[in-house]
Amino acid sequence: MPLALGNPYHLNLAVNAGITLIVALSLNLVVGYSGQFALSQAAFYGIGAYIPGLLASRWHVSPWLGLLAGLVGTTAIATVVSVPAARLRGYFLSVATLAFGFFIEILVRQATEITGGAYGVSDLPVLTLLGYPLRGIAYYLLTAFVLMLVGMLLGNLMRSALGRAIIATRDSPAAAAASGINVALMRVLAFVLSADIAALAGWLQAFLDRTINPQMLSPELTFIWLFLVLVGGLGHTTGVVLGTLLLSAGPSFIGFASFDRALVMGVLMIAVALFAPAGLGGLVDLAIKRGRARLGERRPA
């Protein structure tokens, strides 16, 4: 794919689409599989960008060590937030996590001496690996590798006993608790893992753009990512992948203006709500089911 995308602009779009897909998969974990309608994903995405970015720009810490520090910090903060949030459901959880997102954004804007305030910090160092600068195709390959690891992690998790326990707490918390599952613990684990994956995407974005700013913490981003997940289908990885690629990269590759893209996304959301409540993933499942049925009819008795 990077060889086919000879245009640097299209290659950059592909990298950004991969990063967006990582965040969408993380949000699908906490909202789709765990059933927690949390709206704090942009906060953890920004934390994963700011901690390594500030360490690299102000104290000349390696971005790779900064990534480790960012994941540790995100895990600690997400744990503190998720423990009380695990007791909340529905709108209460959404409001609480949204308030946390606003709090982090305001904190970053006000801590001017540390974070750079509304202007953020620019001219982050170029990400390198074994002395080789990661730019262009190299950064695309890094993003693709991280996306592959995240996909493998989530795929194996959902097929494991732990993943089935997380899904059980979404479907019926009372039945899960009666089966011996620690419902609160499952929710905390899903929330924290989702936050860490979002922080990883924030790190990739920060060193791709070589800048960090409060817009990376804007709750508006969470709603955009949630839109992608809803169109793809809650709890359906294939649908989320299709929805994210079609809506985040597709219009830009075709050449839609921002207004046209917003119009297309709005119309698509209405169409999905009316004709495919299960999202694109539900349509994929239906097509596979019909295809198998037709193959079964064609097989000789």
N, C-alpha and C positions, 0 to 999 in steps of 0.2 A: 504493500500500500504506500509506504513513503516514497518508493521509487516512482510510483505512478503520479504522486502528488508533487510534481516538479515545482509548482508555484509555492513559494514560502508562505504566502497568505493562506492557501488551502491546507498546507502542512500545519500551520499554527491553529487553524480551525479544528483539525483532527485532534491535536493535542488537547485543546480546550474541551472538545467533546468527550475525550477520554477522562479528563478530570471531572467533568460534570457527571459522567456516568458513575464514577467512583462514589461521588456524593449521593447520587440517586439510589445506588445500591445500599448505601449505609442508611438512608432514610427509609427505604423499603424494609430493612431489617427491623427498625424500631416501630414503624407505623404498620407495615404490612404483616410481618410475621409475629411481632410481639403484641401488636394491638394497642400501642401507646401513641396517642395522637400528640406527639411532642413537636413543638415549634421552635426548637433551640439549635437546629443544625447549623445555621450560619454562625452562631456564637462559637461553636467548637471548630468549625472551619476556619474562622478568624484567629482563634487561639493557636491552632496548629500552624498558622502563617506568622503570627506576631512573635511568638516565643523564639523560634529559630531565626526569624528575620532580625529581631533586635539583638540577639546574641551574636549574629554574624556581622552586623553593621557597626555595633557600638563596642563590642568586646572581642571581635575577630575570632569568634568560635566557629569551628568547622560546621557547615550546614548539616553534615551527617550527624555530628554530635548534637547539633541543635534540633534535629528531627527527634532524636531520642529524648531530649529534654522536653520537647513539645508534646510527645506522646505521654510522658510521665506526668507533665502538668495537666494535660487534658484528662487523663485517667483520674487524677486526684480531684479535679474540679467536677467532672461528670459523676463521680461517686458521691460527692457531697450533695450534688443537685438531685441525683436519682433516688437516693435513700428516702427522703421525704416525698418525692414525686411518685414513688412506687405505690403510695397509699392513695393517690388521686386517680380519678377516672374522668373520661369525657372532657367536657368544657373546662373543668377545674384544672386538669393537667395541661391542656392547651394554653390557658391563660397564665398559669404559673411558669411554664417553660418559655412562653413568649415574653413575659416580664423579665425573666433572666437574660434573654437575648438583648432586650433593650438596655438592661443594666450594664452588660459587658460593653455594648457599643458606646454608651455615654461615658463609662469609665475610661475607655481608650481615648475618646475625644477630649476628656478633661485632663488626663495625665500628660500634658503637653511635653514636659521635660523628658519624659521617658519614651513615649510612643510617637511623638511628633504631632500630636493633636489631630486636627482635621486634615492636615496635609500628609500625615503618615511619614514613612521613611522610603527614600528611593536609593537607587544605585547599590542594591544588594550585590554581593559578590557573585560571580558566575559559578554555578554548580559544576564541580569537577569530579571525576572518578579516575583514580590512579594517574593524576596529572593531566588527564584529557578533559577539555571543556565540553560539557554536555549542552550542545546547541543543535537546532534544526532536527535532522533525522535522529541524532543521538538522544535528544530529549523526548522525541516521539517514542523511541524504543524503550526508554526508561518508564514513560507513562504507560505504555502497553504492558510492560512487565509487571508494574505495580497493579494495574487493572486485572491482569491474569491472576496474580496472587490473591487479590481481594475476591475475585470470582470463585477461585478454588476454595478459599477459606469459608466463604458463605455457603457454597454448594455442599461441601462436606459437613458443615455445621448443621444445616437443615436436615441432612440425612442421618445425623447422629441422634443418640438418645437425648442429649442436651437440647438439640434443635427441636426435637419432637416435644420436649417438655415446654420449651418457649411457646410453641404453637398451641399447646394444650392450655396454657395460661391465657392465651388470647381467646380461644374458642369457648372455654368454660372454666373460669377461675375456681368455682366451687368444686367442680368435678376433679380438677387438677389437684387441688388441696386435699380432697378426699383420697386421692391416689398416692399421697405422700410427697407431692411436689411442693417445694418451697416457692410459692407464687411470687413473693416479693423479691427473692433472690434472682429468679429467672428474669424478672423485669429489669432489675438493676444490671445484670450481666448484659442483656440485650442493649440497654441504654448506653452503657459504658463502651461496649464494643463498637456500636454505631458511632459514638462520638469520636473514638480513636480513628476510625476509618475516615470520617469527615476531616479530622485534623491532618491526616496524611494527605488528603486531597488539597487542603489549604497550603501545606508545605510545598507541594508540587506547583501550585499556582503562584505562590510568592516568588519562587526562584525561576519560574518561567518568565514572569513579568519583571522580575528584579525590583519589585516595589511592594509595599504593604500600606494600606490605608483603611480608614474606618468603614468604607463601603463594603469591605470584605466581611464585615460583621452585621450588615444590614439585614433585619428580619425579612425584608422583601425578597432576598435570595431564597430563604426557606420556603416561601410561598411558591416561588418559581419551581424549585426542585420538587415540592409537593405536587404541583400541577403535573410534572412529568411522571411522577409515580402513579398518580390517579389515572392519567390517560393510559399508562402502561398496564395498570391493574395491580391493586394492592396484593402483596404476597406472591406475585408472579414475576420471577426474575427475567424470563424471556420477554415478557411484555414491557417491563421497565427498560430493558436494553433497547428494544425497538422504539419505544416512545421517546427515550432520551436522544437516540441518534437521529430520529426523524425530526424532532422539534428543536434540538439544540444545534445540530450541524446542518441538517437538510436545507432549511430556508437560506442559510448563509451561503451554502454551496451553489444554490440555484440563483441567488442574487436578490432575494427579497429585501426591501427596505425594512427598517425596524418597525414602522407602522404596519406594513403589510404582514410582517411576521406575527405581531401581536394580534392582528385581525384573524390570521389563519389559526393561531393557537386558541383564540376564543371560540371560533366557529367549531374547531375540532373538539373542544371540551364539551360544547353543547351537544354535538353529534354523538360523542361517546356516552354522555349521560342519558341520551334518549334511546340510542340503538344498541349500545354495548356497555351496559352497567359494569360488567366485569373487566372492562378495559380491552386494550389490544391483546393482552395475554389470554383473555377469555375467547377472543376470536381465533387465536392460534390453537387453543385447545379444541374448539369446535371444529376447525378445519382438519386437525389431526384425527379427531374422532370420526368424522365423516369419511376421511380417506381410508381409515382402517376398516370401516364398515363396507365400503365399496370393494376393497381388496378381499374381504371375507366373502362377499357375494360372488366374486369372480373365481374364487378357488373351487376346483372340482370337489364334489362330495367324496 
